[in-house]
Every structure is written in structure tokens, then in C-alpha cells.
Amino acid sequence: MPTRHPQVVDAYLKPAVDHDEQPCKWERPDLHGLREFCSVHFNWPQAKADEQLLPVMQVLEEVTTSYVTTYYAHCSPRNTYSSTNRY
């Protein structure tokens, strides 16, 4: 397959996989750290960062499981994503 990005093809064919057997652990995001990141990298005031971050934090509080698919189904604007969809 011809491509201008052989690194992408190589990464797809030979992915770097983490073989750690420990279960994934989800933690609450560091809101203060995210606000600081938005300030430094996007030059956003705290009000702008909060406008973007607080709705996400609220959804995370409401989600009762650690499954990423549950989060995406919950926050989708049309709720069109289903954990039964396969790609």
C-alpha cells in the first residue's frame, strides 16, 4: 500500500502494546491541573476553562461505572453511541 506516511503504516502493523496485567484504574481528573494547562497552553482564563471542563466533570460524577463506553454514551449529544456497536 503506497503511503506518504510509512511511520503510520508501521505503527499500525507493529503496535507498541503495554503488556501490563494490572487492571485499569480510573481516577478523578485533576481539575486544578487542567485549568492550569488550559491557561498555559491555550491562554484561557479560568472562566473559559471552567465552561469547557465543568460539564465534563459533572458527567464523570454521574457515571457510576468505569467503562469508557458508558461515559461516551452518557455524554453523546444524540446518545447515538451504543456499547453494542462494533467497528
Biotite code that builds the C-alpha atoms (Angstrom):
import biotite.structure as struc

atoms = struc.array([
    struc.Atom([0.000, 0.000, 0.000], chain_id="A", res_id=1, res_name="MET", atom_name="CA", element="C"),
    struc.Atom([1.655, 3.258, -1.081], chain_id="A", res_id=2, res_name="PRO", atom_name="CA", element="C"),
    struc.Atom([1.662, 5.975, 1.530], chain_id="A", res_id=3, res_name="THR", atom_name="CA", element="C"),
    struc.Atom([3.377, 9.240, 2.287], chain_id="A", res_id=4, res_name="ARG", atom_name="CA", element="C"),
    struc.Atom([3.432, 8.296, 5.960], chain_id="A", res_id=5, res_name="HIS", atom_name="CA", element="C"),
    struc.Atom([5.235, 4.977, 6.333], chain_id="A", res_id=6, res_name="PRO", atom_name="CA", element="C"),
    struc.Atom([5.533, 5.533, 10.111], chain_id="A", res_id=7, res_name="GLN", atom_name="CA", element="C"),
    struc.Atom([1.743, 5.360, 10.387], chain_id="A", res_id=8, res_name="VAL", atom_name="CA", element="C"),
    struc.Atom([1.582, 2.096, 8.484], chain_id="A", res_id=9, res_name="VAL", atom_name="CA", element="C"),
    struc.Atom([4.443, 0.684, 10.548], chain_id="A", res_id=10, res_name="ASP", atom_name="CA", element="C"),
    struc.Atom([2.751, 1.713, 13.804], chain_id="A", res_id=11, res_name="ALA", atom_name="CA", element="C"),
    struc.Atom([-0.464, 0.051, 12.658], chain_id="A", res_id=12, res_name="TYR", atom_name="CA", element="C"),
    struc.Atom([1.240, -3.173, 11.629], chain_id="A", res_id=13, res_name="LEU", atom_name="CA", element="C"),
    struc.Atom([3.569, -3.308, 14.653], chain_id="A", res_id=14, res_name="LYS", atom_name="CA", element="C"),
    struc.Atom([1.798, -1.538, 17.523], chain_id="A", res_id=15, res_name="PRO", atom_name="CA", element="C"),
    struc.Atom([3.598, -0.814, 20.775], chain_id="A", res_id=16, res_name="ALA", atom_name="CA", element="C"),
    struc.Atom([1.458, -2.700, 23.284], chain_id="A", res_id=17, res_name="VAL", atom_name="CA", element="C"),
    struc.Atom([1.576, -2.418, 27.048], chain_id="A", res_id=18, res_name="ASP", atom_name="CA", element="C"),
    struc.Atom([1.559, -5.954, 28.408], chain_id="A", res_id=19, res_name="HIS", atom_name="CA", element="C"),
    struc.Atom([0.856, -4.902, 31.997], chain_id="A", res_id=20, res_name="ASP", atom_name="CA", element="C"),
    struc.Atom([-1.633, -7.321, 33.538], chain_id="A", res_id=21, res_name="GLU", atom_name="CA", element="C"),
    struc.Atom([-2.858, -4.867, 36.188], chain_id="A", res_id=22, res_name="GLN", atom_name="CA", element="C"),
    struc.Atom([-6.483, -3.783, 35.761], chain_id="A", res_id=23, res_name="PRO", atom_name="CA", element="C"),
    struc.Atom([-7.072, -0.267, 34.513], chain_id="A", res_id=24, res_name="CYS", atom_name="CA", element="C"),
    struc.Atom([-7.721, 2.184, 37.331], chain_id="A", res_id=25, res_name="LYS", atom_name="CA", element="C"),
    struc.Atom([-9.807, 5.276, 36.674], chain_id="A", res_id=26, res_name="TRP", atom_name="CA", element="C"),
    struc.Atom([-9.333, 8.347, 38.818], chain_id="A", res_id=27, res_name="GLU", atom_name="CA", element="C"),
    struc.Atom([-10.972, 11.729, 39.052], chain_id="A", res_id=28, res_name="ARG", atom_name="CA", element="C"),
    struc.Atom([-9.241, 14.232, 36.737], chain_id="A", res_id=29, res_name="PRO", atom_name="CA", element="C"),
    struc.Atom([-7.122, 16.952, 38.357], chain_id="A", res_id=30, res_name="ASP", atom_name="CA", element="C"),
    struc.Atom([-9.366, 19.985, 37.747], chain_id="A", res_id=31, res_name="LEU", atom_name="CA", element="C"),
    struc.Atom([-6.784, 22.441, 39.066], chain_id="A", res_id=32, res_name="HIS", atom_name="CA", element="C"),
    struc.Atom([-4.118, 20.924, 36.808], chain_id="A", res_id=33, res_name="GLY", atom_name="CA", element="C"),
    struc.Atom([-6.436, 21.026, 33.793], chain_id="A", res_id=34, res_name="LEU", atom_name="CA", element="C"),
    struc.Atom([-7.270, 24.678, 34.448], chain_id="A", res_id=35, res_name="ARG", atom_name="CA", element="C"),
    struc.Atom([-3.569, 25.461, 34.664], chain_id="A", res_id=36, res_name="GLU", atom_name="CA", element="C"),
    struc.Atom([-2.880, 23.536, 31.439], chain_id="A", res_id=37, res_name="PHE", atom_name="CA", element="C"),
    struc.Atom([-5.632, 25.466, 29.625], chain_id="A", res_id=38, res_name="CYS", atom_name="CA", element="C"),
    struc.Atom([-4.223, 28.740, 30.919], chain_id="A", res_id=39, res_name="SER", atom_name="CA", element="C"),
    struc.Atom([-0.643, 27.990, 29.866], chain_id="A", res_id=40, res_name="VAL", atom_name="CA", element="C"),
    struc.Atom([-1.266, 26.247, 26.547], chain_id="A", res_id=41, res_name="HIS", atom_name="CA", element="C"),
    struc.Atom([-4.487, 27.874, 25.316], chain_id="A", res_id=42, res_name="PHE", atom_name="CA", element="C"),
    struc.Atom([-4.204, 31.223, 27.095], chain_id="A", res_id=43, res_name="ASN", atom_name="CA", element="C"),
    struc.Atom([-7.703, 30.669, 28.506], chain_id="A", res_id=44, res_name="TRP", atom_name="CA", element="C"),
    struc.Atom([-8.911, 32.490, 31.610], chain_id="A", res_id=45, res_name="PRO", atom_name="CA", element="C"),
    struc.Atom([-10.339, 30.240, 34.326], chain_id="A", res_id=46, res_name="GLN", atom_name="CA", element="C"),
    struc.Atom([-13.907, 31.108, 33.283], chain_id="A", res_id=47, res_name="ALA", atom_name="CA", element="C"),
    struc.Atom([-13.291, 29.747, 29.757], chain_id="A", res_id=48, res_name="LYS", atom_name="CA", element="C"),
    struc.Atom([-11.618, 26.600, 31.106], chain_id="A", res_id=49, res_name="ALA", atom_name="CA", element="C"),
    struc.Atom([-14.495, 26.051, 33.536], chain_id="A", res_id=50, res_name="ASP", atom_name="CA", element="C"),
    struc.Atom([-17.004, 26.499, 30.706], chain_id="A", res_id=51, res_name="GLU", atom_name="CA", element="C"),
    struc.Atom([-15.388, 23.542, 28.943], chain_id="A", res_id=52, res_name="GLN", atom_name="CA", element="C"),
    struc.Atom([-14.274, 21.409, 31.884], chain_id="A", res_id=53, res_name="LEU", atom_name="CA", element="C"),
    struc.Atom([-17.078, 21.599, 34.434], chain_id="A", res_id=54, res_name="LEU", atom_name="CA", element="C"),
    struc.Atom([-19.733, 19.915, 32.250], chain_id="A", res_id=55, res_name="PRO", atom_name="CA", element="C"),
    struc.Atom([-17.330, 17.015, 31.688], chain_id="A", res_id=56, res_name="VAL", atom_name="CA", element="C"),
    struc.Atom([-16.568, 16.809, 35.397], chain_id="A", res_id=57, res_name="MET", atom_name="CA", element="C"),
    struc.Atom([-20.305, 16.739, 36.138], chain_id="A", res_id=58, res_name="GLN", atom_name="CA", element="C"),
    struc.Atom([-20.840, 13.849, 33.717], chain_id="A", res_id=59, res_name="VAL", atom_name="CA", element="C"),
    struc.Atom([-17.942, 11.971, 35.282], chain_id="A", res_id=60, res_name="LEU", atom_name="CA", element="C"),
    struc.Atom([-19.560, 12.373, 38.696], chain_id="A", res_id=61, res_name="GLU", atom_name="CA", element="C"),
    struc.Atom([-22.833, 10.953, 37.364], chain_id="A", res_id=62, res_name="GLU", atom_name="CA", element="C"),
    struc.Atom([-21.291, 7.942, 35.676], chain_id="A", res_id=63, res_name="VAL", atom_name="CA", element="C"),
    struc.Atom([-21.343, 5.018, 38.056], chain_id="A", res_id=64, res_name="THR", atom_name="CA", element="C"),
    struc.Atom([-19.096, 2.601, 36.185], chain_id="A", res_id=65, res_name="THR", atom_name="CA", element="C"),
    struc.Atom([-15.569, 2.891, 34.904], chain_id="A", res_id=66, res_name="SER", atom_name="CA", element="C"),
    struc.Atom([-16.407, 1.742, 31.390], chain_id="A", res_id=67, res_name="TYR", atom_name="CA", element="C"),
    struc.Atom([-15.410, 4.307, 28.796], chain_id="A", res_id=68, res_name="VAL", atom_name="CA", element="C"),
    struc.Atom([-18.325, 3.287, 26.570], chain_id="A", res_id=69, res_name="THR", atom_name="CA", element="C"),
    struc.Atom([-20.744, 4.209, 29.343], chain_id="A", res_id=70, res_name="THR", atom_name="CA", element="C"),
    struc.Atom([-19.171, 7.655, 29.557], chain_id="A", res_id=71, res_name="TYR", atom_name="CA", element="C"),
    struc.Atom([-19.402, 8.234, 25.804], chain_id="A", res_id=72, res_name="TYR", atom_name="CA", element="C"),
    struc.Atom([-22.996, 7.005, 25.678], chain_id="A", res_id=73, res_name="ALA", atom_name="CA", element="C"),
    struc.Atom([-23.850, 9.328, 28.558], chain_id="A", res_id=74, res_name="HIS", atom_name="CA", element="C"),
    struc.Atom([-22.249, 12.468, 27.114], chain_id="A", res_id=75, res_name="CYS", atom_name="CA", element="C"),
    struc.Atom([-23.103, 11.985, 23.427], chain_id="A", res_id=76, res_name="SER", atom_name="CA", element="C"),
    struc.Atom([-25.272, 14.890, 22.235], chain_id="A", res_id=77, res_name="PRO", atom_name="CA", element="C"),
    struc.Atom([-27.645, 12.492, 20.488], chain_id="A", res_id=78, res_name="ARG", atom_name="CA", element="C"),
    struc.Atom([-26.933, 9.433, 22.615], chain_id="A", res_id=79, res_name="ASN", atom_name="CA", element="C"),
    struc.Atom([-26.305, 7.545, 19.368], chain_id="A", res_id=80, res_name="THR", atom_name="CA", element="C"),
    struc.Atom([-23.380, 5.517, 20.639], chain_id="A", res_id=81, res_name="TYR", atom_name="CA", element="C"),
    struc.Atom([-24.174, 2.103, 21.969], chain_id="A", res_id=82, res_name="SER", atom_name="CA", element="C"),
    struc.Atom([-21.834, -0.313, 23.670], chain_id="A", res_id=83, res_name="SER", atom_name="CA", element="C"),
    struc.Atom([-23.190, -2.951, 21.292], chain_id="A", res_id=84, res_name="THR", atom_name="CA", element="C"),
    struc.Atom([-21.905, -1.093, 18.208], chain_id="A", res_id=85, res_name="ASN", atom_name="CA", element="C"),
    struc.Atom([-18.933, -2.809, 16.672], chain_id="A", res_id=86, res_name="ARG", atom_name="CA", element="C"),
    struc.Atom([-16.469, -1.221, 14.281], chain_id="A", res_id=87, res_name="TYR", atom_name="CA", element="C"),
])
